[in-house]
Amino acid sequence: MYLFIDDADIAAVIDQFADLDPKVISLAFHRAMKRTEQSVMSQSRKVLQQELALRNQKSMKARVRTYIRPAASDMAEMKFWFGMNDLSPNAFKGTPKKTRGGLMFRGSYYDKAFVSLRKGRKVFMQRETDMRYPITKLTIPIPDDIVVKIEDEVLERMPDIFMRHFETDLRGRTKSSQWASVFGSGQHGSLDKASTNIMSPGKRPRGAR
């Protein structure tokens, strides 16, 4: 699954900060990409947890991944991957109920499924035939339409998420540059000196204890 950010939209934001050094803009761009990556992954896991009624996001942590296209490319691109393999019943809220010949869970019947205890923990198993063996672990399928839910609630908003992070970072760097120019003018001392004064205890102000 790929998502693109239009170069024209990026250029429009950069134009607002034309006074910044190109290297600074590049740093802001890549930081915004990483923050967008983190935001989208976090929000996607949250949607999966809510829609699938999972106990927590632990089972989804390794199932949401992203790959950022190399910086040398002409267009900002992210590739998202979602693992939609079946999950263990333990990942979901609720507990499978014993019924004649199997288990009931989340409105579905699993024939020849049963509960086993291993080291004090419930493990849900399922016989493949009417014979005692072979036995496999019971797994619950993830609905196919869950990807559509992620697309609608998270991925369609990704360009906006990126642009917000990008512009916020640029504004922060602009303020830093303005702050540096004030202290670099000679009227108020150097920025390095100001930073040293802020970070060092120095002389206590009157009234301090």
Secondary structure, 3 states (H helix, E strand, C coil): CEEEECHHHHHHHHHCCCCCCHHHHHHHHHHHHHHHHHHHHHHHHHHHHHHHCECCCHHHHHHEEEEECCCCCCCEEEEEEECCCCECHHHECCCCEEECCEEEECCEEEECEEEEEECCEEEEEEECCCCCCCEEECCECCCCCHHHHHHHHCHHHHHHHHHHHHHHHHHHHHHHHHHHHHHCCCCCCCHHHHHHHHHCCCCCCCCCC
